[in-house]
Amino acid sequence: MDFELRRAREKLEKEQKERKDRARLQLERDRKSKEEAKKLRDAIEAVQRSRRLDAIDAQLKADQQMQEDLLVGGGIVFSRILEALPYQGSGDKIKLPPSCFSELSGQGAFDKGPLHFKLSVVHQGGPSNSKDGEGENQRTTHSGVLEFTADEGFVGLPSHVWSNLFPDDTLTAPLVEVRYVRLLKGTYAKLQPDSSGFTELPNQKAILETSLRQHATLSQHDVFTVNYGELAYKLRVLELKPSSSISVLETDIEVDIVSPDAKSEGKDQYTLKPLVFGKPESGMVEEGNYVYYKFSIDNNTLENVVSGDKRIEVKIDNEIDGGDTNVYLSRHPLIFPSRHQHEWSCHDMSSKILILGSNDKSLGVGMYSIGVYGFKGTTKFQVLVTIEDNSGRKVGQQATSSSSSMEMDTVKCRNCNHYIPSQSIVLHEAYCSRHSVVCQHAGCGIVLRVDEAKNHVHCDKCRQAFQREEMEKHMKVFHEPHSCPCGVVLEKAAMVQHQASNCRLRLITCQFCGDMVQAGSSAMDARDRLRGLTEHESICGSRTAPCDSCGRSVMLKDMDIHQIAVHQKS
């Protein structure tokens, strides 16, 4: 009996324990479910709260951006994201689609003056924020507008804008955000050239003015290109005032040009190294390249040269066999003489000497440039400019000798055509016929020793006489066809004349802007052609300036006529 009661009690206790465990587990599951439900509810509320905050923040940013756009755009809001396409053009003026014209015109943008735009690179995540200084890869610049002829969805960028926005040029279909802005007129700019060659250019103010006429804006940290003839120099914008981006239209800007970085020094072949009279300088030039030097002639030196007492000698000695050079000399403003643009030249294979004397009409006070051209191989050379004395020459000696020889009893040698005293003519002719020979080439007649006559040859084209080893260089330099950038193909002598007087790409000094510019074709205006104005001078002279006497705006090319006709000034 007791046994059965004990078993019943144990069974009851076991069942009660199992019920308690099941109840406890159920309570635990309910508690966890409630906690998970609460966490889920809190997460949903957090997401909803975050979305509400993001929406409020986005609305605030949009309102702020709208206010900024209204402020920056002077009440005009215009922003487009367009695919960028490069086009060949100078300056910073872009091409926009016609729809942009309609939108801007509808807001009265054309009534507020020139159009300026801020261009920002759009990254993959979306349009880049237009605030300056955000993000290392943020690239922005500013521009004007050239025309509204681009295809819809595209913007045409000239090389200046393209290189500043995409210096690596790695994007296949880059997107650009174009935003209308109002810019202040600039008052100050600090520029840094990429090489020291730019500092050698004369009248840098006129050169910059000519280049900036093609620009509407400047932005800090941008790099723009200045062309001087066939040469191009890059200048980085270090500082601008009154803001980091300015308008350069119809304004006077104070410009400071600082020295280039030390890393770029010596890398530019278009750099003039100064020379001192009587002090030799050593150098090295590679084939196809130039090394340039400069020296100056003052009034005292010029007077001595013009009077015939002195002469200036430019001498080049090659120091390594196998290499060869040519030498070209010019007077400024032709700063960098070349094979086709120079005033003096020497192509000898040995030492090269250029003599500037009293007979040179181009001689004058000023700076002169020497260009040493690597004709063959890498050549080490030494350049020396000296002032030599002419007073030691005995001017009348040769004439006296000739006169006295004619007074003697002389006979003309049948071999060398020299007059020989009659008492020794037999011996002279016997010796002369064995050891000397006269060149039979028409117009030559030079007397040579027999061993020298083997190397004496004449050019079939120009009939000049040379040593045989000099003929190859002569043919390559003077008779090999050369192509002018304008498309004309000529030999050297004709090419030098062409590029000095006829080529539309030749450099001239504009009488209105003072810059060395390409002459261009003939002027379109018949009156300008009669005045002898080139295409550039015809366009440049069409700019107006106030008359000093009456203040009226007169075209620069008509200013002299205005002074004579209105103010009776000659």
C-alpha positions in Angstrom: 0.0 0.0 0.0 2.7 2.4 1.0 4.6 1.4 -2.2 1.7 2.4 -4.4 1.2 5.7 -2.6 4.9 6.5 -3.0 4.8 5.7 -6.7 1.7 7.8 -7.2 3.3 10.7 -5.4 6.5 10.5 -7.4 4.5 10.3 -10.6 2.5 13.4 -9.5 5.6 15.3 -8.6 7.1 14.4 -12.0 4.1 15.5 -13.9 4.0 18.8 -11.9 7.7 19.4 -12.6 7.1 18.8 -16.3 4.2 21.2 -16.3 6.2 23.8 -14.5 9.1 23.4 -17.0 6.7 23.6 -19.9 5.2 26.8 -18.4 8.6 28.3 -17.8 9.7 27.6 -21.4 6.4 29.1 -22.6 7.0 32.2 -20.5 10.5 32.4 -21.9 9.3 32.1 -25.4 6.6 34.7 -24.9 9.2 37.0 -23.3 11.6 36.6 -26.3 8.8 37.1 -28.8 7.7 40.3 -27.0 11.3 41.5 -27.0 11.8 40.7 -30.7 8.5 42.4 -31.5 9.6 45.4 -29.5 13.0 45.5 -31.3 11.3 45.2 -34.7 8.8 47.9 -33.8 11.7 50.1 -32.5 13.7 49.4 -35.7 10.7 50.3 -37.9 10.1 53.5 -35.9 13.9 54.3 -36.2 13.8 53.8 -40.0 10.7 55.9 -40.3 12.1 58.6 -38.1 15.4 58.5 -40.1 13.4 58.8 -43.3 11.5 61.7 -41.9 14.7 63.4 -40.8 16.4 62.7 -44.2 13.4 64.1 -46.0 13.5 67.2 -43.8 17.3 67.5 -44.2 16.9 67.0 -48.0 14.2 69.6 -48.1 16.4 72.0 -46.1 19.4 71.3 -48.4 17.2 71.8 -51.4 15.9 75.1 -50.0 19.4 76.1 -49.1 20.7 75.1 -52.6 17.8 77.1 -54.1 18.7 80.1 -52.1 22.4 79.7 -53.0 21.5 79.3 -56.7 19.3 82.3 -56.5 22.1 84.3 -54.8 24.9 83.0 -57.1 22.8 83.2 -60.2 21.4 86.6 -59.4 17.8 85.3 -59.3 18.3 82.8 -62.1 18.3 79.1 -61.4 19.8 76.8 -64.1 21.4 73.4 -63.7 21.8 70.6 -66.2 23.7 67.3 -66.1 25.1 66.7 -69.6 27.5 64.2 -71.2 30.7 66.0 -72.1 32.2 65.8 -75.6 35.5 67.5 -76.6 35.7 69.8 -79.6 38.7 71.6 -81.2 38.6 75.2 -80.0 40.5 77.7 -78.0 39.5 79.6 -74.9 36.9 78.5 -72.3 33.6 78.9 -74.1 31.4 75.8 -74.2 28.6 74.6 -76.6 25.2 74.0 -75.0 22.0 72.4 -76.4 19.2 74.7 -77.8 16.9 73.8 -74.9 19.4 75.6 -72.5 18.9 78.7 -74.6 15.2 78.6 -74.1 15.4 78.0 -70.4 17.9 80.7 -69.8 16.1 83.1 -72.1 12.8 82.4 -70.2 14.5 83.5 -67.0 16.0 86.7 -68.5 19.6 85.6 -68.2 20.6 87.4 -71.3 19.5 90.7 -69.9 21.9 90.4 -67.0 25.1 90.4 -69.1 27.6 87.7 -70.2 26.7 84.1 -69.3 29.0 82.3 -67.0 28.7 78.7 -65.9 30.3 76.5 -63.2 31.2 73.1 -64.5 31.5 70.2 -62.0 32.4 66.5 -62.7 29.6 64.2 -61.8 30.8 61.0 -60.1 29.2 57.6 -60.3 27.2 58.1 -57.1 25.4 61.1 -58.5 26.1 64.8 -59.1 28.9 66.1 -57.2 28.3 68.7 -54.6 29.1 72.1 -56.1 30.6 73.5 -52.9 34.2 74.3 -53.2 36.7 72.2 -51.3 34.6 69.1 -50.7 36.3 65.9 -51.7 39.8 65.3 -53.0 38.6 64.3 -56.4 36.2 67.2 -56.8 37.1 69.0 -60.0 35.4 72.2 -61.0 36.1 75.0 -63.4 34.2 77.9 -65.0 33.4 78.9 -68.5 31.4 81.1 -70.9 29.2 80.0 -73.7 30.1 80.0 -77.4 26.8 78.9 -79.0 23.7 76.8 -78.4 24.2 74.2 -81.2 25.2 71.0 -79.3 23.0 67.9 -79.4 20.4 67.5 -76.7 21.9 65.8 -73.6 25.5 66.8 -74.6 27.8 69.7 -73.9 30.8 70.6 -76.1 34.0 71.4 -74.1 37.1 73.1 -75.7 40.5 71.7 -74.9 41.2 74.2 -72.0 38.0 73.2 -70.1 38.4 69.5 -70.9 42.0 69.3 -69.6 41.1 71.0 -66.4 38.0 68.8 -65.7 39.5 65.5 -66.9 43.3 65.8 -66.6 43.7 62.0 -66.8 41.2 61.6 -69.7 40.2 58.1 -68.5 36.4 58.4 -68.6 34.5 57.1 -71.6 31.2 59.0 -71.2 31.9 61.7 -68.5 29.0 63.6 -67.1 29.3 67.3 -66.2 27.0 69.4 -64.1 26.5 72.8 -65.8 25.3 75.5 -63.4 24.6 79.1 -64.2 26.5 81.6 -61.9 27.3 85.3 -61.7 31.0 86.1 -61.4 32.7 89.3 -60.2 35.1 91.1 -62.5 38.7 90.2 -61.7 41.2 92.6 -60.3 44.2 90.5 -59.6 45.8 87.2 -60.8 48.9 85.3 -59.8 50.2 83.0 -62.5 53.0 80.4 -62.5 54.4 79.1 -65.9 55.4 75.5 -66.2 58.9 76.4 -67.6 61.3 79.3 -67.5 61.0 79.8 -71.2 57.9 81.9 -70.8 59.9 84.5 -68.8 62.1 85.0 -71.9 59.2 86.2 -74.1 59.0 90.0 -74.8 56.0 92.0 -73.9 54.3 89.3 -71.7 51.5 91.7 -71.0 50.4 91.8 -74.7 50.8 88.0 -75.0 48.5 87.4 -72.0 46.0 89.9 -73.3 45.8 88.2 -76.6 45.3 84.8 -75.0 42.8 85.9 -72.5 40.6 87.6 -75.2 39.5 84.0 -75.9 38.5 83.4 -72.3 35.5 84.6 -70.3 36.6 83.3 -66.9 39.5 82.3 -64.8 39.4 79.8 -61.9 41.9 79.2 -59.2 44.1 76.1 -59.7 43.2 76.0 -63.4 45.9 75.6 -66.1 45.6 77.6 -69.3 47.7 77.7 -72.4 49.4 80.7 -73.9 50.5 80.4 -77.6 53.5 82.3 -79.0 53.9 81.4 -82.6 54.3 77.6 -82.8 55.3 77.4 -79.1 52.8 76.8 -76.3 53.3 77.6 -72.6 51.1 76.4 -69.7 50.3 78.7 -66.8 48.7 77.7 -63.5 46.4 80.1 -61.7 47.7 80.3 -58.1 45.5 83.2 -56.8 42.7 85.4 -57.9 40.9 88.4 -56.5 38.3 89.3 -55.4 37.2 85.6 -55.4 38.5 82.2 -56.4 36.7 82.5 -59.8 36.4 85.7 -61.8 35.2 87.2 -65.0 37.9 88.5 -67.4 35.6 90.3 -69.7 36.0 94.1 -70.0 38.2 94.5 -66.9 41.7 95.5 -66.0 43.6 92.8 -64.1 46.9 93.2 -62.2 49.0 90.1 -63.0 51.9 88.7 -61.1 54.0 86.0 -62.7 56.1 83.9 -60.3 59.0 81.7 -61.1 58.3 78.1 -62.2 58.9 75.1 -59.9 62.5 74.0 -59.5 61.5 70.6 -60.9 60.6 72.1 -64.3 63.9 74.1 -64.6 66.2 72.9 -67.3 63.6 70.6 -69.0 62.5 73.1 -71.6 64.7 73.4 -74.7 63.1 76.8 -75.4 65.1 78.6 -72.8 67.7 81.3 -73.6 71.1 80.9 -71.8 73.0 84.2 -71.4 76.4 84.6 -73.1 79.2 87.0 -72.2 81.5 88.4 -74.9 84.8 86.5 -74.8 83.6 83.7 -72.4 83.1 80.3 -74.0 80.1 78.1 -72.9 79.9 74.4 -73.4 76.7 72.5 -74.2 75.2 69.4 -75.7 72.4 69.0 -78.2 70.5 65.9 -79.4 69.6 65.3 -83.0 66.5 67.3 -84.0 66.6 69.5 -81.0 67.8 73.1 -80.3 69.9 74.7 -77.6 69.4 78.5 -77.4 71.7 81.3 -76.2 71.4 85.0 -76.1 73.7 88.1 -76.1 73.1 91.8 -76.4 74.6 94.6 -78.4 74.8 98.0 -76.8 75.1 101.4 -78.5 78.9 101.5 -78.1 79.4 98.1 -79.6 77.1 98.9 -82.5 78.9 102.2 -83.3 82.2 100.3 -83.5 80.8 97.7 -85.8 79.0 100.1 -88.1 82.1 102.2 -88.4 84.1 99.2 -89.5 86.5 99.2 -86.6 85.0 96.0 -85.0 83.2 92.9 -86.0 81.2 90.4 -83.9 82.0 86.7 -84.4 79.8 83.8 -83.3 81.9 80.6 -83.3 80.7 77.0 -82.7 83.2 74.2 -82.2 82.0 70.6 -82.1 83.9 68.5 -79.5 82.9 65.0 -80.6 83.5 63.3 -83.9 80.4 61.8 -85.6 78.0 64.5 -84.4 77.2 67.7 -86.3 75.3 70.9 -85.7 73.9 73.9 -87.6 73.8 77.4 -86.2 71.0 80.0 -86.6 71.0 83.5 -85.4 68.3 86.1 -85.1 67.5 89.5 -83.6 64.6 89.9 -81.3 61.6 89.8 -81.4 62.3 86.5 -83.2 63.4 84.9 -80.0 63.9 81.3 -81.1 65.6 81.0 -84.6 65.0 77.8 -86.4 65.9 76.1 -89.7 63.3 78.2 -91.6 63.1 81.4 -89.5 66.4 83.1 -88.9 68.5 86.0 -90.2 72.0 84.4 -90.2 72.9 80.8 -90.5 75.9 78.5 -90.9 75.9 74.8 -92.0 79.6 74.1 -92.3 80.8 70.7 -91.1 83.8 71.9 -89.2 83.9 75.0 -87.0 81.0 77.3 -87.7 81.6 81.1 -87.7 79.0 83.8 -88.2 80.4 87.4 -88.7 78.3 90.4 -88.0 79.9 93.4 -89.6 79.1 96.9 -90.9 77.5 95.5 -94.1 74.7 93.8 -92.1 71.6 96.0 -92.5 69.7 94.0 -89.8 72.3 94.8 -87.2 71.0 97.1 -84.4 71.0 97.6 -80.6 69.2 94.9 -78.7 69.1 91.2 -77.9 70.1 88.4 -80.2 69.4 84.7 -80.0 71.7 81.8 -81.1 70.1 78.5 -81.9 72.4 75.4 -82.1 70.5 72.7 -83.9 71.4 69.0 -83.6 71.8 68.0 -87.2 73.3 64.5 -86.6 73.7 62.5 -83.5 74.2 63.9 -80.0 76.9 66.5 -80.1 78.9 68.3 -77.5 79.9 71.8 -78.6 81.4 75.1 -77.4 79.9 78.4 -78.3 81.9 81.7 -78.1 80.9 85.2 -79.0 83.7 87.7 -79.4 84.2 91.3 -80.6 87.2 91.3 -83.0 89.3 94.2 -84.1 89.4 95.2 -87.8 92.0 97.9 -87.5 94.9 95.6 -88.1 93.9 94.9 -91.7 96.0 96.5 -94.4 93.3 97.6 -96.7 95.3 98.8 -99.7 98.0 96.1 -99.7 96.3 93.7 -102.2 95.6 96.5 -104.7 99.2 97.8 -104.5 100.6 94.3 -105.0 98.3 93.8 -108.1 99.3 97.1 -109.5 103.1 96.5 -109.1 102.7 93.0 -110.7 101.0 94.5 -113.7 103.9 97.0 -114.1 106.4 94.2 -114.3 107.0 92.1 -117.5 104.5 89.3 -116.8 102.9 86.5 -118.8 99.6 84.8 -118.1 100.0 81.1 -117.2 98.0 78.9 -119.5 97.1 76.5 -116.7 96.2 78.6 -113.7 95.6 82.0 -115.5 97.8 83.8 -113.0 100.3 86.5 -114.2 103.8 85.2 -113.7 107.1 87.1 -114.4 108.3 86.3 -118.0 111.7 85.1 -116.9 110.2 82.3 -114.8 107.1 81.5 -116.8 108.6 78.3 -118.3 109.5 76.8 -114.9 106.1 77.9 -113.4 104.1 76.3 -116.2 106.0 73.1 -116.1 105.5 72.8 -112.3 101.9 74.1 -112.5 100.8 71.6 -115.1 102.1 68.7 -113.1 100.7 69.7 -109.6 97.7 72.0 -110.3 94.5 71.6 -112.2 91.7 74.1 -113.0 88.1 73.1 -112.3 86.4 72.9 -115.6 82.9 73.4 -114.2 81.1 76.4 -115.8 81.6 79.5 -113.7 84.1 78.0 -111.3 87.7 78.1 -112.6 89.3 77.6 -109.2 92.8 76.3 -109.2 93.3 73.2 -107.1 96.1 70.9 -106.3 95.8 67.5 -108.0 95.1 65.7 -104.7 92.5 68.3 -103.7 90.7 68.1 -107.1 89.4 64.6 -106.3 87.3 65.9 -103.5 86.1 69.0 -105.3 82.5 68.6 -106.5 79.6 70.8 -107.6 76.0 70.6 -106.7 73.8 69.7 -109.7 71.0 72.0 -108.5 72.7 75.2 -107.3 76.1 74.8 -108.9 78.0 75.6 -105.7 81.4 74.0 -105.0 82.0 71.7 -102.0 84.2 69.1 -100.7 82.8 65.6 -101.4 82.1 64.8 -97.8 80.1 68.0 -97.5 77.7 67.2 -100.4 75.4 64.9 -98.4 74.8 67.5 -95.8 74.3 70.2 -98.4 71.7 68.2 -100.3 69.8 67.4 -97.1 69.9 71.0 -95.7 69.3 73.0 -98.9 67.6 70.8 -101.4 65.5 68.3 -99.4 61.8 69.4 -99.5 60.5 70.9 -96.3 56.8 71.2 -95.3 55.5 74.5 -93.9 52.7 74.2 -91.3 50.5 76.1 -93.8 50.9 73.2 -96.3 53.5 74.6 -98.7 56.4 72.3 -99.6 59.6 74.1 -100.6 63.4 73.8 -100.4 65.2 75.6 -97.7 66.1 79.0 -99.4 62.5 79.3 -100.7 61.1 78.2 -97.4 63.0 80.9 -95.5 61.7 83.5 -97.9 58.2 82.1 -97.7 58.1 82.1 -93.9 59.6 85.6 -93.7 57.2 87.3 -96.1 54.3 85.2 -97.5 53.3 82.5 -95.0 50.0 83.1 -93.3 51.4 81.4 -90.2 54.5 83.6 -90.0 55.0 85.7 -86.8 54.6 89.4 -87.0 54.5 92.2 -84.4 50.9 93.5 -84.4 51.0 97.3 -84.5 47.8 97.4 -82.3 48.3 94.9 -79.6 52.1 94.7 -79.7 52.1 90.9 -79.6 53.9 88.4 -81.8 51.1 86.8 -83.6 50.4 84.8 -86.8 49.8 87.1 -89.7 46.9 85.1 -91.2 45.6 85.5 -94.7 44.9 88.8 -96.5 42.5 91.1 -94.7 38.9 90.7 -95.7 38.3 94.5 -95.9 39.6 95.9 -99.1 40.6 99.2 -97.4 42.7 97.2 -94.9 44.4 95.4 -97.7 45.4 98.7 -99.2 46.8 99.8 -95.9 48.9 96.7 -95.8 47.2 95.2 -92.8 47.3 91.5 -92.2 44.2 89.4 -91.2 45.1 89.6 -87.5 45.8 93.3 -87.6 42.5 94.0 -89.5 40.6 92.2 -86.7 42.7 93.5 -83.8 42.5 97.0 -85.2 38.7 96.9 -85.1 38.8 97.2 -81.4 37.8 100.7 -80.1 39.6 103.0 -77.7 38.9 106.5 -76.5 40.6 109.3 -78.4 43.1 111.1 -76.2 41.9 114.5 -77.5 38.1 114.2 -77.6 37.3 111.0 -75.8 35.3 109.5 -78.6 35.5 105.7 -79.1 37.4 105.2 -82.4 38.7 101.9 -83.9 42.4 101.5 -83.4 43.1 101.2 -87.1 41.3 104.5 -87.8 42.8 106.4 -85.0 45.5 108.0 -87.1 42.9 109.1 -89.7 40.7 110.5 -86.9 43.6 112.5 -85.4 44.4 114.0 -88.8 40.8 114.6 -90.0 39.3 115.8 -86.7 42.1 117.2 -84.7 44.5 118.3 -87.5 47.4 116.3 -86.0 50.0 115.0 -88.3 
